Amino acid sequence: MNAPRPNLYRHFHRIAWLAVALTFCVIVFGAFVRLSDAGLSCPDWPTCYGRAAWPQATQDVSDHAASAIRPFETHKAWREQVHRHLAAILGVLVLVLALLAVRKRKHGIAQILGASALVASAIPLYMQGYTTAALVTAGLGEAILLFAAMRWSNIDLARAAALTLAVVIFQALLGKWTVTMLLKPVIVMGHLLGGMLTFSLLAWMAWRATHLPIVLSDAPTLRRWVLGGIVVLAVQIALGGWVSANYAALACGAGGWTTTTPHWIDFPKCVGQWWPPSDFREGFVLWRGVGVDYEGGVLDGAARIAIQMAHRIFAIAVFAYLMLLSWRLLRTPGLRGWAVLLALLTCAQVLLGILNVKLSLPLHVAVLHNGGAALLLLLLVTLLARLRKPG
């Protein structure tokens, strides 16, 4: 790996790559938590039944208020709390990257530490029941980071680092709301997208810090193609998150739709039909009532089928675009290996999606499907960060 850019701390790229690897682990483990129905296994936040780790037995939580919200499940609680701890470690790494990136900026370190202190102080406020004060305090910290990111240039990655820290903090808020709003679908989907955005920003920073460009005369054109791929992939990831958050993955499978006709485990058809009865209007209502427990989903079969069909149809568009991009890269000397890798990852992702339906959503396949989306995103962000025109 090449030396870092001269205006950066010499180990910045190593720390950034460590953060990229940890973010991938957090995304995959988060998918495991969500898909194993452990998202509400710790009904309080940031503790788990009042503990920094997690309880070991039911009798350990009998006197805690959270036990009245949801019964304690030993085999699930550790998953949720380990995920939180991994995310907290990632937050510390991103904070370190931000401090290193802005260390030569006037008042840069003071702004990063001040914003972080405000966010940190919001946690005990929330735990003591001052939810409005906690939200205002955290929002003020976020505002400081966003204002600094707008003011700073990116020659030393100060803008990107401050923005990434702001995204990670907002991710923590989404993680809290995922629990307190009882798996509200728009929050769950937003949390997934926030994780992917964090992953993308860190990967982009890591490549820019490593300074290993791919120099091509038509790099600007290729970058536009790659950016288009990132956009369509992001939309498909959002649709996948919406499918998962609304428990619509098996809407076209056995038991997914109650009619007088037999149930089917079928692909590419849905419950034995090319276009079964579906309710897109109901399926894509983003905001529903507060206080509803969304675990297991609240939509009827027609709405869930609409969500599943939207994900399938757009998958065809994404597949076509990424294969076209792969063909475009294949025609460019020096990028043929990237073209083959993109095509293989795209085909593998489609296959995993089909297997999810045909095998009735086995946990390991569903988690791999989430990881495959992250790897596709990493590949596209890598090309976006490295492609450069001569001079």
Residue pairs with C-beta under 8 A, 6 or more apart in sequence:
1 13
1 210
1 212
2 210
2 211
2 212
3 10
3 211
4 10
4 11
4 12
4 13
4 209
4 210
4 211
5 208
5 209
5 211
7 155
7 156
8 100
8 101
8 156
8 157
8 209
9 100
9 101
9 103
12 97
12 100
12 101
12 157
12 209
13 206
13 209
13 210
13 211
15 93
15 96
15 97
15 100
16 97
16 202
16 205
16 206
16 209
17 206
17 210
18 93
19 90
19 93
19 94
19 97
19 202
19 206
20 199
20 202
20 203
20 206
20 378
22 86
22 89
22 90
22 93
23 90
23 195
23 198
23 199
23 202
24 199
24 371
24 374
24 378
25 86
26 83
26 86
26 87
26 90
26 195
27 195
27 196
27 199
27 370
27 371
27 374
28 367
28 370
28 371
28 374
29 79
29 82
29 83
29 86
30 83
30 191
30 192
30 195
31 366
31 367
31 370
31 371
32 79
32 363
32 367
33 39
33 79
33 80
33 83
34 188
34 244
35 244
35 361
35 363
35 366
35 367
35 370
36 76
36 79
36 363
37 76
37 295
38 73
38 76
38 77
38 79
38 80
39 80
39 178
39 179
39 183
39 188
39 295
40 70
40 80
40 179
40 182
40 183
40 295
41 48
41 70
41 73
41 76
41 77
41 79
41 80
42 48
42 49
42 54
42 66
42 77
42 80
42 81
42 84
42 179
43 49
43 66
43 69
43 70
43 179
44 50
44 64
44 65
44 66
44 69
44 179
45 126
45 175
45 176
45 179
45 180
46 84
46 123
46 127
46 176
47 127
48 54
48 55
48 77
48 80
48 81
48 84
49 55
49 60
49 61
49 64
49 66
49 67
49 72
49 77
50 61
50 64
50 66
51 60
53 81
54 77
54 78
54 80
54 81
55 61
55 72
55 74
55 77
56 74
57 74
58 72
58 74
60 72
61 67
61 72
84 175
87 171
87 172
87 175
90 168
90 198
91 168
91 169
91 172
94 161
94 164
94 165
94 168
94 198
94 202
95 112
95 116
95 165
97 161
97 164
97 165
97 205
98 112
98 161
98 162
98 164
98 165
99 109
99 112
99 113
100 161
101 156
101 157
101 158
101 160
101 161
101 162
102 108
102 109
102 111
102 112
102 148
102 152
102 156
102 158
102 161
102 162
103 109
104 156
105 152
105 156
105 158
108 148
108 152
108 158
111 144
111 145
111 148
112 145
112 148
112 162
112 165
114 141
114 144
115 141
115 142
115 144
115 145
115 148
115 165
116 141
116 165
117 141
118 137
118 138
118 140
118 141
118 144
119 137
119 138
119 141
119 142
119 169
121 137
122 133
122 134
122 135
122 137
122 138
122 141
123 134
125 133
125 134
125 137
126 134
126 176
138 169
138 173
141 169
142 166
142 169
142 170
145 162
145 163
145 165
145 166
145 169
146 162
146 163
146 166
148 158
148 162
149 158
149 159
149 162
149 163
149 166
150 159
152 158
152 159
152 162
153 159
154 160
157 205
157 208
157 209
160 201
160 204
160 205
160 208
161 205
163 201
164 198
164 201
164 202
164 205
167 194
167 197
167 198
167 201
168 198
170 194
171 191
171 194
171 195
171 198
174 187
174 190
174 191
174 194
175 191
177 184
177 187
178 184
178 187
178 188
178 191
181 187
181 290
182 291
182 292
182 293
182 294
182 295
183 245
183 293
183 294
183 295
184 288
184 292
184 294
185 242
185 245
185 246
185 286
185 288
185 294
186 245
186 286
186 287
188 241
188 244
188 245
188 294
189 238
189 241
189 242
189 245
192 237
192 238
192 240
192 241
192 244
193 234
193 237
193 238
193 241
196 234
196 237
196 373
196 374
196 377
199 374
199 377
199 378
200 230
200 377
200 378
200 381
203 378
203 381
203 382
203 385
204 381
204 384
204 385
207 381
207 382
207 385
207 386
208 385
212 386
213 386
213 387
213 388
214 334
214 335
214 383
214 386
214 387
214 388
215 388
215 389
215 390
216 222
216 332
216 334
216 335
216 387
216 388
216 389
216 390
217 389
217 390
218 332
218 389
219 387
219 388
219 389
220 389
222 328
222 329
222 332
222 335
222 383
222 387
223 383
223 384
223 387
225 325
225 328
226 325
226 380
226 383
226 384
226 387
227 384
228 321
228 325
229 321
229 322
229 325
229 380
230 377
230 380
230 381
230 384
232 317
232 318
232 321
232 322
233 318
233 322
233 373
233 376
233 377
233 380
234 377
235 314
235 318
236 311
236 314
236 315
236 318
236 373
237 373
237 377
239 307
239 310
239 311
239 314
240 311
240 369
240 370
240 373
242 248
242 284
242 307
242 311
243 249
243 307
243 308
243 311
245 294
246 283
246 294
246 297
246 299
246 303
246 304
246 307
247 296
247 297
247 304
248 283
248 297
248 299
248 304
248 305
248 307
248 308
249 308
249 356
249 357
249 361
249 366
250 256
250 357
250 360
250 361
251 257
251 270
251 301
251 304
251 305
251 307
251 308
252 266
252 267
252 269
252 270
252 271
252 276
252 305
252 308
252 309
252 357
253 263
253 264
253 265
253 266
253 271
253 357
253 360
253 361
254 263
254 264
254 265
254 360
255 263
256 263
256 271
256 301
256 304
256 305
256 308
257 263
257 270
257 271
257 276
257 277
257 301
257 302
257 305
258 301
259 271
259 277
261 271
261 272
262 272
263 271
264 271
264 272
265 357
265 358
265 360
266 272
267 354
267 357
267 358
268 274
268 312
270 276
270 305
270 308
270 309
270 312
271 305
275 309
276 305
277 302
277 305
278 302
278 303
278 305
278 306
278 309
279 300
279 302
279 303
279 305
279 306
280 306
280 310
282 299
282 300
282 302
282 303
282 306
283 299
283 302
283 303
283 304
283 305
283 306
283 307
283 310
284 306
284 307
284 310
288 298
292 298
297 304
299 307
315 350
315 353
319 346
319 350
322 342
322 343
322 346
322 376
323 343
323 346
325 342
326 339
326 340
326 342
326 343
326 346
327 339
328 339
329 335
329 336
329 338
329 339
329 342
330 336
330 339
330 340
332 339
338 379
338 383
341 379
342 376
342 379
342 380
345 372
345 375
345 376
345 379
346 376
348 372
349 369
349 372
349 373
349 376
352 365
352 368
352 369
352 372
353 369
355 362
355 365
356 362
356 365
356 366
356 369
359 365
